[in-house]
């Protein structure tokens, strides 16, 4: 079947809209062009052209943008819908020459640009050739990086922060979160102060019951230049 003019197709939790669509009924293959929108339950994918197979649940879009649960936003020259994860039934995607962020704005506060990535929902996103950005400022580059996509607490890097202080200079902080079980977690990190030096951070938290709570904070810095006139950096 060939359809044109604000085409809309749906099957179970799958829905497609486009300007032009061709359906190969027996193979399950769908080709779409022009203002393509694909919806899988709560995941919404848009692009210029697409090909999808409703029998296998796989396909791809070009010049793609996507909003996938839980609150993950993707852009890519090519976005591929992979078969759902057999272990948890969640969606899986691959992107080529794109970016990933948890910020919904047109100009996200932070993002990861990647040459190639595989995103497994309720698991991890595995990124290759990654550059991290805060607004329009590049922060770091790495050949490989992983990012948690779980709704529950998950071990992984937290969102970096970037600030400025007249006494400490440019302040860049990066922390790593450790999920130690249902009742405990910890955060370790580094904070770079361009004027006074590098600072190590550690925080441990526990809550064994509703009546029990504990926190341990540790910070250390060897100052290259003291921000206080009353303190000797030596």
Buried (B, 14 or more C-beta within 10 A) or exposed (E): EEBEEEBEBEEEEBBBBBBBBBBEEEEBBBBBBBBBBBBBEEBBBBBBBBBBBBEEBBBBBBBBBBBBBEEBBBBBEBBBBBEBBEEEEBBBBBBBBBBBBBEEEEEBBBBBBBBBBBBBBBBBBBBEBBBBBBEEEEBEEEEEBBBBBBEEBBBBBEBBBBEEEEEBBEBBBBBEBEBEEEEBBBBBBEBBBEBBBEBEBBBBBBBEEEEEEEEEEEEEBEBEEBBEEEEEEE
